[in-house]
Amino acid sequence: MTPDDLETRARTRELSTRAAATPRQSPPTRWSRRRGVVAVFAALAVAGLGAAYVGPLGAAAPRAEAAQLDPVSLYATTIADAQSLVAASRADGSLGREAITYSVYMTPKPTPTPTPSASASAGSDSGEAAAEWSPPFVSPDPGTAQAIAYVMVQERGWGDGEFACLVALWNKESGWRVNAYNAGSGAYGIPQSLPGNKMASAGGDWETNPATQIAWGLGYIGGRYGSPCGAWGHSQSSGWY
C-alpha cells in the first residue's frame, strides 16, 4: 500500500470513531414542522377574534357612558345651581336663617254676631231663670180684655198667680189685641189661635169679640197645660205654647 492509502484509512477510522462517540440526532420530521405552523396560525386566529370581540364592547362602553351622561332636566339643574349658591353664600356668611324673613297674610274671620235667645228676649239672664220667673199680679182696668179674662180665671178656680201668668203669656203672644195676626203662621186673636177659625167653637163672633177669644183660649190652656202658669213655662222653654 502506498503511503496515501494508509493515510486515507487512518482518517476513515478516526471519523468512524468520532461518529460512534457522538450520539445520533434524529432529523426533525416534516409532521413536526406542520404542527408548529398550525399552532402559529391558531394563535393568530385567536388574537384576531379577541380584537374583533373587544372592539364592539369598547365602542359600546363609551356609548352607554354617554347615554348616562345625557343632559339632566331643567328642574334638577336649577336645584343644583340653587344648592351651589346657598353653599357659597353660607361659606362667606352672606346668607343665613336670620337673613330670610317670611310674611304670611291670612284673611281674618268675621266675628259672629250673637243672636238673642228666647230667654234673653223675655228679659232674663238665663233660660233656667226665665222658666222659674213668675209674673207679678196687676189688677186689670175695668172694661178691658184683661178684666174679662180675670173674671173667667176666677170662675175656673185659678188664683191671682195664674192670672199673672196668663197676662204675661198673652202679652208675649198678641199684646192682648183682638185683631193680632201673624202673617207667617196664620195665628190670630188674643190667644193666637192657629188657625184663627178654631175659635168659632166658642162663638160666631170670634174675629171681633175679646170675650169669645178669651173663653176659647182658657179652654185650650186648661186642656193642654192644666193652667196658665203651665202654658207660660212651656212658652219660656220652647218659644211657643
Backbone as CSV, one residue per row, in Angstrom:
resi,resn,N_x,N_y,N_z,CA_x,CA_y,CA_z,C_x,C_y,C_z
1,MET,0.874,-1.181,0.000,0.000,0.000,0.000,0.905,1.222,0.000
2,THR,0.326,2.190,-0.616,1.078,3.433,-0.707,0.845,4.230,0.546
3,PRO,1.700,5.124,0.817,1.506,5.980,1.984,0.200,6.725,1.917
4,ASP,-0.225,7.075,0.771,-1.513,7.819,0.667,-2.679,6.948,1.094
5,ASP,-2.633,5.681,0.715,-3.735,4.776,1.105,-3.774,4.601,2.605
6,LEU,-2.565,4.476,3.190,-2.523,4.317,4.642,-3.107,5.545,5.333
7,GLU,-2.733,6.705,4.864,-3.265,7.959,5.472,-4.759,8.024,5.311
8,THR,-5.311,7.606,4.171,-6.777,7.661,3.936,-7.491,6.726,4.875
9,ARG,-6.931,5.536,5.090,-7.578,4.612,6.018,-7.563,5.140,7.447
10,ALA,-6.451,5.768,7.806,-6.364,6.301,9.175,-7.436,7.370,9.395
11,ARG,-7.619,8.236,8.457,-8.633,9.291,8.584,-10.034,8.687,8.631
12,THR,-10.220,7.628,7.842,-11.546,6.990,7.825,-11.851,6.396,9.176
13,ARG,-10.874,5.750,9.789,-11.075,5.182,11.109,-11.353,6.265,12.154
14,GLU,-10.548,7.340,12.048,-10.748,8.442,13.019,-12.163,8.984,12.921
15,LEU,-12.651,9.199,11.706,-14.001,9.715,11.515,-15.051,8.740,12.041
16,SER,-14.784,7.427,11.807,-15.744,6.424,12.283,-15.803,6.414,13.794
17,THR,-14.598,6.576,14.429,-14.554,6.599,15.912,-15.314,7.792,16.438
18,ARG,-15.135,8.975,15.849,-15.845,10.183,16.299,-17.365,10.039,16.115
19,ALA,-17.747,9.466,15.022,-19.174,9.293,14.775,-19.793,8.356,15.771
20,ALA,-19.034,7.310,16.153,-19.565,6.379,17.148,-19.673,7.027,18.506
21,ALA,-18.710,7.915,18.835,-18.760,8.581,20.147,-19.863,9.644,20.214
22,THR,-20.207,10.281,19.161,-21.222,11.348,19.157,-22.616,10.738,19.034
23,PRO,-23.600,11.071,19.988,-24.963,10.480,19.882,-25.654,10.941,18.611
24,ARG,-26.354,10.050,18.073,-27.028,10.324,16.819,-28.308,11.129,17.087
25,GLN,-28.464,12.192,16.366,-29.669,13.048,16.471,-30.556,12.778,15.283
26,SER,-31.858,12.506,15.666,-32.803,12.226,14.585,-33.218,13.526,13.941
27,PRO,-33.197,13.558,12.708,-33.572,14.797,11.994,-35.070,15.111,12.204
28,PRO,-35.434,16.404,12.336,-36.870,16.777,12.503,-37.691,16.301,11.331
29,THR,-38.802,15.795,11.726,-39.686,15.259,10.694,-40.509,16.365,10.107
30,ARG,-41.122,16.129,9.004,-41.990,17.079,8.334,-43.296,17.284,9.107
31,TRP,-43.772,16.255,9.840,-45.010,16.393,10.619,-44.875,17.432,11.726
32,SER,-43.688,17.447,12.405,-43.443,18.427,13.460,-43.435,19.824,12.893
33,ARG,-42.914,20.037,11.783,-42.908,21.369,11.189,-44.333,21.821,10.859
34,ARG,-45.129,20.942,10.346,-46.515,21.315,10.053,-47.300,21.669,11.329
35,ARG,-47.030,20.901,12.372,-47.735,21.183,13.638,-47.373,22.561,14.166
36,GLY,-46.169,22.960,14.080,-45.762,24.288,14.528,-46.432,25.382,13.724
37,VAL,-46.507,25.144,12.402,-47.147,26.151,11.562,-48.630,26.292,11.923
38,VAL,-49.284,25.147,12.174,-50.708,25.186,12.556,-50.889,25.921,13.871
39,ALA,-49.987,25.697,14.826,-50.089,26.373,16.125,-49.952,27.875,15.968
40,VAL,-49.043,28.287,15.107,-48.863,29.719,14.869,-50.128,30.336,14.279
41,PHE,-50.685,29.667,13.274,-51.927,30.179,12.665,-53.092,30.221,13.672
42,ALA,-53.160,29.202,14.549,-54.214,29.182,15.564,-54.076,30.360,16.521
43,ALA,-52.853,30.657,16.932,-52.633,31.796,17.826,-53.037,33.094,17.165
44,LEU,-52.692,33.227,15.873,-53.077,34.438,15.155,-54.601,34.556,15.045
45,ALA,-55.278,33.413,14.813,-56.744,33.442,14.689,-57.396,33.856,16.011
46,VAL,-56.899,33.325,17.152,-57.439,33.693,18.463,-57.235,35.174,18.741
47,ALA,-56.061,35.676,18.378,-55.806,37.103,18.584,-56.755,37.954,17.755
48,GLY,-57.034,37.498,16.518,-57.956,38.255,15.669,-59.371,38.265,16.220
49,LEU,-59.816,37.093,16.711,-61.166,37.027,17.282,-61.275,37.896,18.534
50,GLY,-60.250,37.879,19.354,-60.260,38.711,20.555,-60.362,40.181,20.210
51,ALA,-59.618,40.602,19.193,-59.693,42.012,18.798,-61.062,42.371,18.262
52,ALA,-61.651,41.429,17.503,-62.980,41.695,16.953,-64.037,41.765,18.047
53,TYR,-63.887,40.939,19.147,-64.879,40.919,20.231,-64.737,42.140,21.144
54,VAL,-63.515,42.475,21.429,-63.265,43.612,22.312,-63.626,44.921,21.639
55,GLY,-63.499,44.950,20.308,-63.788,46.186,19.581,-65.190,46.692,19.800
56,PRO,-66.265,45.874,19.552,-67.634,46.358,19.786,-67.905,46.709,21.242
57,LEU,-67.313,45.888,22.176,-67.541,46.203,23.586,-66.904,47.525,23.958
58,GLY,-65.745,47.746,23.432,-65.074,49.010,23.702,-65.833,50.182,23.142
59,ALA,-66.495,49.979,22.008,-67.288,51.065,21.420,-68.601,51.239,22.161
60,ALA,-69.157,50.097,22.684,-70.445,50.186,23.374,-70.313,50.854,24.732
61,ALA,-69.155,50.643,25.393,-68.976,51.237,26.719,-69.039,52.745,26.681
62,PRO,-68.323,53.397,25.764,-68.470,54.860,25.719,-69.883,55.299,25.402
63,ARG,-70.577,54.469,24.523,-71.949,54.867,24.198,-72.837,54.808,25.426
64,ALA,-72.713,53.696,26.217,-73.521,53.591,27.422,-73.198,54.711,28.389
65,GLU,-71.871,54.986,28.530,-71.481,56.077,29.422,-72.022,57.400,28.920
66,ALA,-72.003,57.569,27.585,-72.548,58.811,27.025,-74.050,58.909,27.250
67,ALA,-74.740,57.716,27.192,-76.184,57.728,27.421,-76.499,58.138,28.855
68,GLN,-75.630,57.676,29.825,-75.866,58.058,31.202,-75.546,59.522,31.448
69,LEU,-74.730,60.086,30.606,-74.334,61.480,30.783,-75.169,62.432,29.942
70,ASP,-76.371,61.960,29.560,-77.248,62.862,28.808,-77.604,64.078,29.656
71,PRO,-77.994,65.192,29.069,-78.335,66.414,29.834,-79.484,66.143,30.795
72,VAL,-79.357,66.592,32.019,-80.398,66.405,33.030,-81.509,67.416,32.815
73,SER,-82.605,67.227,33.555,-83.765,68.098,33.368,-83.491,69.491,33.898
74,LEU,-84.354,70.417,33.455,-84.227,71.811,33.896,-84.429,71.935,35.397
75,TYR,-85.312,71.125,35.948,-85.565,71.180,37.396,-84.331,70.780,38.187
76,ALA,-83.695,69.649,37.790,-82.505,69.190,38.501,-81.378,70.203,38.386
77,THR,-81.219,70.803,37.208,-80.174,71.812,37.026,-80.417,73.011,37.936
78,THR,-81.666,73.451,38.004,-81.991,74.592,38.856,-81.715,74.283,40.328
79,ILE,-82.088,73.072,40.773,-81.841,72.686,42.162,-80.346,72.660,42.444
80,ALA,-79.578,72.106,41.504,-78.128,72.043,41.701,-77.531,73.432,41.798
81,ASP,-77.994,74.338,40.906,-77.483,75.705,40.943,-77.849,76.393,42.256
82,ALA,-79.080,76.170,42.706,-79.520,76.794,43.959,-78.709,76.281,45.137
83,GLN,-78.462,74.963,45.166,-77.661,74.403,46.248,-76.244,74.949,46.232
84,SER,-75.701,75.101,45.048,-74.360,75.656,44.937,-74.334,77.094,45.441
85,LEU,-75.369,77.867,45.083,-75.440,79.257,45.523,-75.581,79.347,47.028
86,VAL,-76.419,78.496,47.621,-76.590,78.514,49.078,-75.305,78.115,49.774
87,ALA,-74.624,77.080,49.230,-73.372,76.645,49.842,-72.330,77.750,49.785
88,ALA,-72.253,78.428,48.645,-71.284,79.512,48.522,-71.636,80.676,49.434
89,SER,-72.932,80.973,49.560,-73.348,82.083,50.408,-73.073,81.792,51.873
90,ARG,-73.329,80.526,52.291,-73.043,80.168,53.685,-71.544,80.193,53.958
91,ALA,-70.765,79.877,52.943,-69.317,79.869,53.144,-68.799,81.259,53.444
92,ASP,-69.299,82.286,52.760,-68.812,83.645,53.007,-69.679,84.404,54.004
93,GLY,-70.714,83.728,54.605,-71.501,84.358,55.658,-72.515,85.359,55.185
94,SER,-72.875,85.354,53.907,-73.819,86.338,53.384,-75.251,85.876,53.442
95,LEU,-75.498,84.617,53.795,-76.864,84.090,53.817,-77.026,83.196,55.020
96,GLY,-78.076,83.379,55.788,-78.350,82.565,56.971,-79.821,82.577,57.264
97,ARG,-80.203,81.858,58.290,-81.622,81.812,58.644,-82.140,83.182,59.051
98,GLU,-81.272,83.929,59.744,-81.738,85.227,60.186,-81.917,86.204,59.043
99,ALA,-81.348,85.915,57.882,-81.455,86.829,56.747,-82.719,86.602,55.943
100,ILE,-83.432,85.498,56.213,-84.630,85.153,55.440,-85.850,85.428,56.290
101,THR,-86.737,86.237,55.809,-87.983,86.550,56.518,-89.156,86.238,55.626
102,TYR,-90.229,85.800,56.238,-91.444,85.463,55.510,-92.595,86.249,56.120
103,SER,-93.513,86.639,55.280,-94.731,87.304,55.746,-95.926,86.586,55.149
104,VAL,-96.804,86.119,56.013,-97.982,85.354,55.589,-99.220,86.155,55.931
105,TYR,-100.077,86.331,54.940,-101.326,87.073,55.159,-102.475,86.098,55.249
106,MET,-103.253,86.199,56.289,-104.430,85.356,56.481,-105.650,86.249,56.607
107,THR,-106.681,85.884,55.860,-107.919,86.660,55.906,-108.575,86.503,57.263
108,PRO,-108.799,87.583,57.981,-109.409,87.451,59.317,-110.834,86.937,59.231
109,LYS,-111.160,86.065,60.166,-112.515,85.520,60.206,-113.455,86.547,60.828
110,PRO,-114.627,86.718,60.232,-115.570,87.686,60.810,-116.084,87.222,62.159
111,THR,-116.217,88.151,63.052,-116.734,87.827,64.387,-118.237,87.597,64.308
112,PRO,-118.685,86.409,64.710,-120.126,86.143,64.613,-120.923,87.029,65.544
113,THR,-122.058,87.453,65.055,-122.953,88.293,65.852,-123.847,87.411,66.695
114,PRO,-123.809,87.548,67.992,-124.643,86.683,68.840,-126.113,86.957,68.613
115,THR,-126.864,85.877,68.561,-128.309,86.003,68.371,-129.002,85.880,69.716
116,PRO,-129.916,86.743,69.993,-130.590,86.677,71.299,-131.460,85.440,71.398
117,SER,-131.420,84.796,72.526,-132.235,83.610,72.751,-133.624,84.002,73.218
118,ALA,-134.477,82.994,73.301,-135.845,83.263,73.719,-135.894,83.774,75.143
119,SER,-134.989,83.211,75.986,-134.969,83.659,77.372,-134.459,85.081,77.486
120,ALA,-133.468,85.445,76.617,-132.943,86.808,76.659,-134.009,87.794,76.228
121,SER,-134.832,87.429,75.227,-135.883,88.328,74.783,-136.936,88.546,75.856
122,ALA,-137.035,87.607,76.785,-138.001,87.758,77.861,-137.465,88.633,78.976
123,GLY,-136.183,89.058,78.843,-135.613,89.975,79.812,-134.951,89.284,80.976
124,SER,-134.575,87.981,80.839,-133.918,87.264,81.921,-132.470,87.003,81.564
125,ASP,-131.637,86.635,82.544,-130.227,86.382,82.317,-129.969,84.983,81.791
126,SER,-130.824,84.020,82.044,-130.635,82.650,81.579,-131.982,82.001,81.359
127,GLY,-131.956,80.867,80.571,-133.201,80.158,80.300,-133.808,79.579,81.557
128,GLU,-132.927,79.095,82.464,-133.445,78.495,83.690,-134.112,79.550,84.568
129,ALA,-133.461,80.742,84.644,-134.046,81.803,85.449,-135.368,82.278,84.856
130,ALA,-135.443,82.293,83.486,-136.674,82.729,82.841,-137.803,81.745,83.093
131,ALA,-137.494,80.449,83.114,-138.528,79.448,83.337,-139.051,79.516,84.771
132,GLU,-138.179,79.894,85.709,-138.585,79.941,87.100,-139.268,81.260,87.465
133,TRP,-139.082,82.286,86.638,-139.658,83.591,86.969,-141.170,83.592,86.809
134,SER,-141.868,84.149,87.745,-143.335,84.252,87.700,-143.732,85.718,87.615
135,PRO,-144.633,86.059,86.693,-145.046,87.471,86.558,-145.817,87.924,87.793
136,PRO,-145.678,89.179,88.164,-146.445,89.699,89.323,-147.897,89.978,88.932
137,PHE,-148.772,89.951,89.938,-150.192,90.211,89.690,-150.446,91.716,89.637
138,VAL,-151.180,92.124,88.579,-151.604,93.521,88.425,-153.103,93.529,88.161
139,SER,-153.850,94.274,88.923,-155.300,94.316,88.742,-155.638,94.956,87.397
140,PRO,-156.481,94.302,86.592,-156.790,94.853,85.259,-157.729,96.055,85.333
141,ASP,-157.612,96.875,84.293,-158.527,98.013,84.195,-159.931,97.510,83.852
142,PRO,-160.958,98.121,84.459,-162.335,97.684,84.144,-162.672,97.886,82.670
143,GLY,-163.395,96.952,82.121,-163.844,97.034,80.737,-162.836,96.578,79.716
144,THR,-161.643,96.263,80.139,-160.620,95.811,79.186,-160.698,94.304,79.018
145,ALA,-159.957,93.810,78.027,-159.904,92.365,77.788,-159.311,91.645,78.986
146,GLN,-158.336,92.247,79.658,-157.735,91.606,80.823,-158.741,91.511,81.973
147,ALA,-159.612,92.537,82.106,-160.642,92.484,83.155,-161.615,91.340,82.882
148,ILE,-161.989,91.131,81.620,-162.866,90.000,81.258,-162.169,88.684,81.572
149,ALA,-160.901,88.592,81.250,-160.150,87.361,81.488,-160.011,87.082,82.982
150,TYR,-159.837,88.123,83.787,-159.677,87.930,85.231,-160.915,87.269,85.839
151,VAL,-162.055,87.698,85.390,-163.295,87.101,85.896,-163.374,85.636,85.488
152,MET,-163.054,85.319,84.238,-163.123,83.930,83.765,-162.099,83.046,84.473
153,VAL,-160.919,83.594,84.787,-159.891,82.820,85.509,-160.403,82.465,86.901
154,GLN,-161.033,83.413,87.600,-161.577,83.135,88.927,-162.692,82.099,88.862
155,GLU,-163.538,82.170,87.821,-164.617,81.184,87.674,-164.065,79.771,87.495
156,ARG,-162.886,79.629,86.937,-162.257,78.307,86.756,-161.517,77.860,88.009
157,GLY,-161.482,78.680,89.035,-160.821,78.277,90.276,-159.335,78.559,90.296
158,TRP,-158.826,79.324,89.348,-157.405,79.683,89.338,-157.211,80.978,90.111
159,GLY,-156.137,81.102,90.829,-155.883,82.269,91.656,-155.201,83.402,90.893
160,ASP,-154.793,84.420,91.654,-154.165,85.597,91.060,-152.821,85.263,90.401
161,GLY,-152.116,84.298,90.959,-150.843,83.900,90.346,-151.032,83.350,88.941
162,GLU,-152.105,82.557,88.753,-152.383,82.016,87.433,-152.783,83.137,86.466
163,PHE,-153.518,84.107,86.995,-153.893,85.228,86.139,-152.652,86.029,85.711
164,ALA,-151.705,86.183,86.636,-150.469,86.893,86.290,-149.718,86.159,85.170
165,CYS,-149.679,84.823,85.228,-149.026,84.045,84.155,-149.765,84.221,82.832
166,LEU,-151.118,84.293,82.900,-151.899,84.478,81.679,-151.626,85.844,81.048
167,VAL,-151.514,86.873,81.897,-151.230,88.210,81.371,-149.872,88.223,80.667
168,ALA,-148.852,87.624,81.292,-147.519,87.595,80.679,-147.528,86.784,79.382
169,LEU,-148.262,85.667,79.370,-148.300,84.809,78.185,-148.911,85.524,76.990
170,TRP,-150.066,86.140,77.192,-150.734,86.771,76.048,-150.169,88.158,75.722
171,ASN,-149.453,88.759,76.666,-148.675,89.946,76.303,-147.605,89.577,75.263
172,LYS,-146.984,88.429,75.471,-145.942,87.959,74.559,-146.528,87.542,73.217
173,GLU,-147.699,86.902,73.221,-148.278,86.353,72.002,-148.936,87.434,71.136
174,SER,-149.729,88.287,71.723,-150.546,89.212,70.911,-150.638,90.619,71.466
175,GLY,-150.102,90.850,72.668,-150.293,92.152,73.291,-151.747,92.396,73.677
176,TRP,-152.542,91.345,73.816,-153.954,91.388,74.169,-154.780,92.142,73.118
177,ARG,-154.345,92.083,71.874,-155.096,92.727,70.788,-156.023,91.707,70.128
178,VAL,-157.255,92.096,69.929,-158.251,91.181,69.352,-157.904,90.821,67.915
179,ASN,-157.371,91.767,67.168,-157.104,91.534,65.746,-155.619,91.238,65.457
180,ALA,-154.889,90.758,66.468,-153.470,90.430,66.249,-153.377,89.262,65.260
181,TYR,-152.571,89.446,64.215,-152.475,88.421,63.163,-150.999,88.180,62.834
182,ASN,-150.616,86.934,62.798,-149.248,86.531,62.439,-149.269,86.050,60.988
183,ALA,-148.715,86.884,60.080,-148.750,86.526,58.658,-147.886,85.310,58.353
184,GLY,-146.875,85.063,59.173,-146.005,83.915,58.916,-146.669,82.589,59.230
185,SER,-147.406,82.530,60.340,-148.019,81.258,60.748,-149.525,81.217,60.517
186,GLY,-150.169,82.382,60.475,-151.612,82.412,60.313,-152.359,82.464,61.625
187,ALA,-151.627,82.590,62.771,-152.279,82.650,64.079,-153.034,83.977,64.208
188,TYR,-154.136,83.952,65.008,-154.997,85.154,65.077,-155.579,85.292,66.473
189,GLY,-155.839,86.572,66.847,-156.568,86.887,68.076,-155.669,86.989,69.296
190,ILE,-156.315,87.249,70.444,-155.593,87.390,71.716,-154.827,86.115,72.064
191,PRO,-155.433,84.944,71.974,-154.698,83.714,72.312,-153.854,83.177,71.150
192,GLN,-153.888,83.873,70.002,-153.143,83.433,68.806,-153.519,81.999,68.428
193,SER,-154.798,81.826,68.158,-155.308,80.538,67.711,-154.772,80.231,66.306
194,LEU,-154.391,78.986,66.097,-153.820,78.577,64.807,-154.556,77.344,64.284
195,PRO,-155.357,77.501,63.198,-155.722,78.783,62.586,-156.767,79.511,63.434
196,GLY,-157.058,80.747,63.055,-157.963,81.574,63.843,-159.374,81.042,63.924
197,ASN,-159.841,80.351,62.874,-161.245,79.913,62.868,-161.513,78.783,63.853
198,LYS,-160.488,78.273,64.549,-160.742,77.303,65.613,-161.606,77.937,66.717
199,MET,-161.467,79.239,66.902,-162.215,79.915,67.967,-163.709,80.003,67.683
200,ALA,-164.111,79.597,66.485,-165.544,79.599,66.157,-166.326,78.642,67.047
201,SER,-165.612,77.664,67.644,-166.297,76.736,68.546,-166.788,77.444,69.818
202,ALA,-166.207,78.632,70.123,-166.635,79.396,71.304,-167.661,80.461,70.960
203,GLY,-167.843,80.761,69.657,-168.823,81.768,69.257,-168.581,82.235,67.840
204,GLY,-169.670,82.639,67.183,-169.544,83.074,65.800,-168.849,84.417,65.652
205,ASP,-168.735,85.188,66.752,-168.091,86.491,66.671,-166.603,86.421,67.080
206,TRP,-165.984,85.294,66.849,-164.593,85.054,67.283,-163.592,86.057,66.686
207,GLU,-163.927,86.680,65.557,-162.982,87.587,64.911,-162.891,88.942,65.626
208,THR,-163.962,89.359,66.340,-164.003,90.718,66.914,-164.298,90.767,68.407
209,ASN,-164.822,89.722,68.999,-165.237,89.749,70.402,-164.109,89.193,71.288
210,PRO,-163.540,90.016,72.195,-162.465,89.510,73.066,-162.947,88.438,74.031
211,ALA,-164.208,88.518,74.504,-164.718,87.516,75.441,-164.749,86.137,74.785
212,THR,-165.175,86.081,73.500,-165.201,84.791,72.789,-163.778,84.246,72.636
213,GLN,-162.843,85.082,72.302,-161.456,84.629,72.126,-160.859,84.168,73.459
214,ILE,-161.125,84.907,74.529,-160.576,84.537,75.849,-161.172,83.226,76.327
215,ALA,-162.467,83.042,76.138,-163.102,81.794,76.563,-162.483,80.604,75.842
216,TRP,-162.280,80.741,74.524,-161.658,79.642,73.786,-160.215,79.436,74.250
217,GLY,-159.462,80.530,74.481,-158.067,80.416,74.882,-157.895,79.748,76.229
218,LEU,-158.750,80.063,77.210,-158.645,79.427,78.517,-158.982,77.933,78.446
219,GLY,-159.948,77.590,77.583,-160.256,76.170,77.409,-159.083,75.413,76.795
220,TYR,-158.417,76.030,75.839,-157.243,75.385,75.213,-156.112,75.211,76.224
221,ILE,-155.850,76.241,77.041,-154.760,76.170,78.012,-155.053,75.107,79.071
222,GLY,-156.305,75.085,79.595,-156.632,74.100,80.614,-156.538,72.671,80.099
223,GLY,-156.977,72.449,78.837,-156.932,71.091,78.308,-155.530,70.618,77.941
224,ARG,-154.635,71.521,77.582,-153.304,71.108,77.111,-152.222,71.228,78.194
225,TYR,-152.291,72.281,79.023,-151.222,72.517,80.002,-151.710,72.511,81.452
226,GLY,-153.000,72.444,81.655,-153.530,72.361,83.013,-153.808,73.701,83.643
227,SER,-153.004,74.717,83.340,-153.181,76.047,83.939,-152.385,77.066,83.136
228,PRO,-152.679,78.367,83.307,-151.912,79.391,82.607,-150.427,79.368,82.940
229,CYS,-150.048,79.073,84.195,-148.621,79.014,84.523,-147.936,77.837,83.832
230,GLY,-148.656,76.737,83.637,-148.074,75.629,82.873,-147.813,76.025,81.431
231,ALA,-148.750,76.755,80.813,-148.568,77.225,79.446,-147.433,78.251,79.365
232,TRP,-147.320,79.103,80.386,-146.256,80.109,80.403,-144.860,79.459,80.519
233,GLY,-144.733,78.455,81.353,-143.455,77.751,81.479,-143.034,77.096,80.175
234,HIS,-143.994,76.478,79.470,-143.667,75.844,78.185,-143.249,76.895,77.161
235,SER,-143.918,78.026,77.163,-143.589,79.091,76.230,-142.176,79.623,76.487
236,GLN,-141.777,79.727,77.742,-140.454,80.199,78.085,-139.348,79.222,77.667
237,SER,-139.617,77.926,77.713,-138.591,76.929,77.398,-138.498,76.625,75.904
238,SER,-139.640,76.720,75.191,-139.619,76.345,73.775,-139.929,77.500,72.827
239,GLY,-140.486,78.603,73.345,-140.806,79.738,72.492,-142.230,79.749,71.994
240,TRP,-143.019,78.755,72.297,-144.412,78.704,71.853,-145.213,77.916,72.890
241,TYR,-146.534,77.955,72.768,-147.353,77.170,73.706,-148.514,76.540,72.959
